[in-house]
Amino acid sequence: MRTRLLPLLIVLMAAVLLALGVPLAVSVAAARQQRVVVDRIDDTARFSALAQYVTEPPSGTQGGFPDERAETLRTELARYYEVYGIRAGVFYRNLRPMANAPDDWGLPRTGVARDAFNEALVSRRSHDPEQVWPWQRHRLVVASPVIKDGDVIAVVVTDSPTGQMRSATLHGWLIIGAGEIAAMLLAVGAALRLTGWVLRPVRVLDATTHDIATGRLKSRVAAAGGPPELQRLARSFNEMADNVEDVLEQQRAFVADASHQLRNPLSALLLRIELLALELPEGNEEIASVRTEGKRLAQVLDDLLDLALAEHAEADVRLTDVGALTAERVASWQPVAESRGVRLVGACPAVTAWADPVTLSSALDAVIDNAVKFTPEDGCVEVTVESNGRTSTVVVTDCGPGLSDEDLTRIGDRFWRSAVHQNVKGSGLGLSISRALLEAGGGSIAYDHQEPHGLRVTVTVPRSEPGRVT
């Protein structure tokens, strides 16, 4: 969840910073250029004031008369160009230069400079130049009219390079970019802390829910930080878990008590049936049927009591030689398999794991019993012990009819039996008891198809001590 929430927050923060940073960068560039334009306007105004008193030479002459003011203007323009590198000139209406620097610079027939000159001829200062960005090598042109006796007699034009202005703008942008990056890093750090603070109770709740779903009903959500709504949710979850555990405990107690209370009258009933059978002819079918059903009911009650105890009792987990224990169970079931014409083989190397030996033995008995029970004559049941690092497994495979995909999802449920195996002896509780016993010790049991046909049962127990992180 954090991997989905954090990118969303980062994208939103980046959008906000861009929304603030881009206008700021544009404003910085515009401010830099505006300062330059204002300086050029001041310069043109000063040159215009000097040019007002320069006498225009007679029409048709190539040079000007010796004029002290004209010489002063030329000197000022030359020094201006020498110091600042800005081309500047004062041009009459007919484009003849009154003074210019450098001497070979003149107005082009087209372009920005000519447009600014034409605007100044009508007594208007040229429009603000188009914005120059750091990646553009444009020049800034500013023109101001020279007015004498109410008439425009000439125009002052400055043509400025923009390298220094663009460098200053880029420097300002770099500062803004560095500030944006610093703000983004700070925002990411804050987002990490915020998402951690918000999602920590969710992670604890998720882990606790998983523990309860896997049978560890004592798990509860520990007190953690986070928003008040999530803290309230954690308290409500603990209350719900307490109520569920109480209900399940009452159910287990009822099953155990009912099973225990029913066993005594059932035993008395079976005893009376045996006494009644002595009074009837030997081989009476009705008595035999009643006796069989009574024993079946007694087995169901015993299994119910075992299931209630399995779900309630704490597992005695210890370091166990799974290979040796499995080999012992295979040897115990060997006579039963032989009596049914089934080959029972085991590959049981020495493998250790943390398990309750009694629980693991009971689970293996139930699994091997089912495998032998449903394997046809001349079939084979294989029991293999393996280790894959964190867990040890006992795999029991048979070549029986197997189960459908739907049956695989239900196997291990209480009293469930496949529709095609209803006539096989059993209560439908053996695998439920095995699963409850294994889960109490941190183990599990899984079922799958065995190719080409049959069932594959995998009993898994941890190799590390429960509750210890490896």
N, C-alpha and C positions, 0 to 999 in steps of 0.2 A: 504493500500500500504506500509505503514511503517513497518507493521508486516512481510511483505515479503522481503523488502529491507534490514532491519536491521539484520536478521539472516544470510543473504548472506554475508554482510560485516563482521559480526563477524566470520563466518566460514573462510573467506579469511584471515582475520587478524590472526586467530588462526593457520591457515596453515603456514603463513609466520613466526610466532613466533616459531612454532615447527621446521620449516625448519632451523631456526637459532639456536634454543636452543638445539636440539638433537646433531648436530655436535659439539657444544660448550661443552656439557656434556661429549661426547666421548673424546674430546680433553683434558678436565680437568682430566678425569680418566687416559688417556694415559700419561699425563705429570706427574701426581702423581707417577705412577708406574715407569716411566723412571727415576725419581729422586732416587727412591729406588734402582733400578737396578744399576744405576751409583755408588751409595754408596756401594753396595755389590761388584761391580767390583773393586773399590778402596780398599775395605777390603781384597778381595782375592789376589789382587796384593801385598799388604803389607805382608800378610801371606806367599805368594809365595816367596817373597824376603827373609824372615826369613828361609823358608824351604830349600833354595838352599844350605845352608852350613851345613845342618844336615847330619851326616854320617849314611849311611844305614847299619843296622846290617847284620852280615853274614847270608847267606841263611840257613834256617832250624832252626834258633833260635827263641824263643818266645818273648823275651824281648830285649830291646835295650841296648847298652853300655851307661854308664854314659856319657852324652853329655850335656855340658852347653847350647849349642844352642837349642838342643831338649827340654831341660827343659824350656828355655825361650819361645819357641814356644807353649809348652803345657800351660804355665802360661798365655800367651796372649790369647790363645783360650778359656781357662777357664774364664778369666775375661770378655772376649767378650760375652760369653754365659750368664754369670752372670748379666752383665749390660743390654744387649740388648735382651736376650732371643732367640738369633739366634744360631741354631746348626751349627757348623763348624768343619771341619776336613781336614787333609792332608793325602791322601791315596796313597800308592805306586801302581805301575802298577798291582801288583797281589792282590790289594784290601786290603792289610794289612795297618792298620792305622799307620802313622808316629806320629800323635798326633790328638786328637779329643776331643770335648766337646759337650755334656756330654760324659763320658767314655764309656757308653753302646751304643752310637749311631754309626751305621755303614751304609754302602751303601746297599740299597736293591738290589736284583738281577734284578729287572725290575722297570720301572717307569721313571719319569722325571729326578730324580737325577742320575740314572744309565745312561740314555741317555746323560746327560750333561757331566758326567765323561768320557764316550767313545769319545765324541767330543773333549774334552780337551786333550785326549791321543794323538791325531794327531796334536797337537800344535795349536788348534783353540779354541777360547773362545766360550762357548755355545751360541746358538742363544738366542735372547731376549725371555724371557718367554711369554707364552700366556697371553693376557690381563685378569686381574682378576677384576671382577665386584663386587660391594658392597654386592650382595646377595650370592656370592660364598665364600667358606672357603678354597680355594686352598692356597698352599704355594709357595714362589718364590725360585727357585734353580738357583744358579749361580756357574759356575766352571771355574777355570783358571789353566793352566798347570804350573808346576814347572820345569823350564828348567835349566840344568847344562851341560856345555860343548856342547851345541847344541842338547842335548837329553832331552826328557821329562822323568823325573825320578819319578814324582808324580803329583797329581792333588789336588788343593785346592777346596773344595766344601762347599758352604754355603746354608743352608736351612732356609729361613726366614718366620716367621708368617706374615700374611697380615692383621691382625685385625686393627692395627693403620692406615695402608694405606687405607683400605676400609672405615674406619670411616672418614678419611680426605676427601676421594672422595665423600662420601655421604654428608658431610657437604658442600662441594663445589656445589654438585647438589642441595641441599636445597637452597643455595644462588641463584643459577641460576633459580630454580623454583619460588622463591619469586620474583625475578626480572621479570620473565615471567608473573606471576600473576599481578604484579603491572603494567607492560606494557599492559597486556590485559585489565585491568580495565581502564587504561588511554585511550586505543584504543576504548573501548566500550563507554566511555564518549564522546570521540571525534566523534564516529559514531552517537551517539544520537544527538549531536549538529548538525552534518553535515546533517543527514536525516531530522531533524526538520527544518533546514535552507532551504534545497532543497524542502521539501514537503509542507512547509507552504503555498506558493502561490498556490500549487495544491489543498490543502484543501479549501482555500478561493475560488478558481475557481469552485471547485465542489459544494460548498454550494451556491454560486451565481447562478450557472447553475440550481441547484434544485429549487431555489427561482423563477427564470424566468420560468422554466418548470411548476411550480404550479400557475403561473399567476401574480407573483409579478414582473412586467416588469420594475419597477424603480430600482431594485437591480443592483448594479455594484460591480466589483472587487475592493476592497480598495487597496491602495498602500501598498505593502509588500516587504520584502526582497527577497532573493533567487537569483539564477543565472540570468544573464542578459537575457537569452533566455526565461525564465519563466516570467520575468518582461515585456518583449516585447509581450509575449503571452497574458498577462493580459490586456495590453493596446489595443491590437488588439481585444480581446474579448469585452472590453467596447465599442469600436467603432462599432463592429458588433451589440451589443445589442442596441446601440443608433439608428443605421440604421433600425433594426427590429422594434423597438418601433415607429420610425417615419413612417414606412410603415404601421404598424397596426393602428396607429393614423389616417393616411390618409384614410385607409379602413373604420374605424369607422365613420370618418367624412363624407365620401362618402355615406355610408349606411344611416346615420342619415339625411344628406341633401337630398338624393334621396327619402327616405321615406317621409320626410316632404314636399318636392316639389310635390310628386305624390299624396299626400292626397287631395290637393285642387282641381286639375282637376278631381280626382276620385269622390270626393264629388259632384262636379258639374255634372258629368256623371250620378251618381246615382239619383240625383235630376231630371235630364231630363228623365231618365228611368221611374221614378215615374209619371212624367207628361205624358209621352207617354202611360203608363199603363191606365191612365184615359180615353184615347181616344179609347182604345181597349176593346173588350168584357171582362167581369170579368172572371177570372180563366184561362186566356191565358197561356198555358204552356211555350211558348218561353220567354214571359216576366218574368214569375216566375223563369225560369232557369237563365236568364240574371241577375235578381235581386239577386239571391243566389250567383252566381259567383262574382258579384260586391261586395257583403258584405264579401265574403271570401277573396277577394283581399284586401279590406280595413283592415280586421283582420290581414292579413300577413304584411301589411305595418305598422300597429300599433305594431306588435310583433317585426319587424325589428328595429323600432325606440326604443322600450323598450330594446332590446338586445344591441344596440349601446350605449344607456345611461347606461345600467348595467355594461358594460365593461369599461366605462370611469369614472363613478362616484365613489367617495370615500365613503366607508361604514361608517355609523354613529354607531360605535360599542359602546354598553353600557351593563351594567349588567342587564340581562333580566330574568324574570320568564318564562322559557321555558314551564313548565307545564301549567301555566295559559294561555299563548298565544296559545298553541296547543289545549287546551280545547275550547278556543274561536273559533278557526278555525274549529274544529270538529262540534261544535254547528251550525256554519254558513252553513256548507255543509250538515247538517242533512236533511233539506227539499229536497234538490236535490237528495240525496240518497234514501229517502223514495219515491219520485216520480218515481224512476226507480226500486223500489222493492228491494233495496239493504240495508242490515243492516250495519250501520256505528257506531262502538263502539270505545271508547277511554279510556285508562288508563293513566291518566295524573297527577301524583303526583307533588308536588311542587319541582321543580329542577331549579337551576339558572345556567346561563352561560353567556359568553360575546358574544353578537350578535347584529346585526342591527334588531330591531323588524320588521320594514317594509320589509326588505329583507327576514327574516325568515318566515314572514307571506306569502309573495308572493311565496316562495319556497314550503311551505306546501300546499298552494292553488293548485299549479301546480301538486304536487304529489298526493294529495287527489282527485283532479279532474280526473287524469289519472286512479287511482285505481277504482273510482266509475264508470268511463266511460267503463272500460274493464271488470268489474265484472258482471257476468250474474245475471238475476233476481233470488231472493231468496239467493243470495250469501252474503258474509260478508267481510267487510273491517275493519281491526283492526289497531288502532293507539296507539302506546305505547311509553311513555317517560321514559327514563332510564338514570342513571348516573353511570359511571365506573371510577371515580377518576379524570382523567385529562380532560375528555370530557363528554358532555351530548349528548344523541342521541334521535332522534324521528324516530321510526321504523313504517313504513306503509306497511302492508301486505294485499294482496287480494287473492281471489281464482279464478282469471280469467285464461285465456289460458296460460299466462306467455310468456316467450321468449326463443329462442334457445341460445346456448352458443355463437354463432357468433353474434346474435342480442344484447346480453348483452355487447359485446365489443364496439358496435356502439351507443347504446342508449345514448341520450344526445347530439349527434352531430347535427349541424344545418340542418334543413329541413329533417332530417332522420326520416323515419317511417317504421315500420315493413311491410314486403310484405303482410302479412295476415291481416293487419289493415289499408290498404289504404282507405277503404271506411268509416272509422270513422272520424268524423269531427275534424279538427285541422290543425295547420300550421306546426307542427314539430319543433317549436321554444320554446315552453314553458319550457321544461327541460333544454335547453341550457341557457335560461335566468336565471333559478333557479341556475344552476351551477355557472354562472358568478357572480351572486349576492352573493352566499355563499362564493366563493373563495375570493372575495374582502374583506370579514370580517374574513378570517382565517378558514372558515368552509369547508365542503365538502359534496358530495352526492355520494352514492354508490348503486349498484344494484346487486341483487342475486336471485337465484331460491327460491321459497317458496314451500316446500313439503306439499301435494303430487303434487300440481300444483299451479301456480300463480307467482306473483312477490313480492319480498321483497326489499323495498327501505329504505335506512338508511341515514338520515340527521344528520350530526355531527357538533357540534359547540364546541369551546374550553371553559373550565371552568376558565382558567386563562386569564388575560388581554393580548391581542396580543402585542408582543414586550417586555414582561416582563418574565424573567426566574423564574420558580418556583422550 
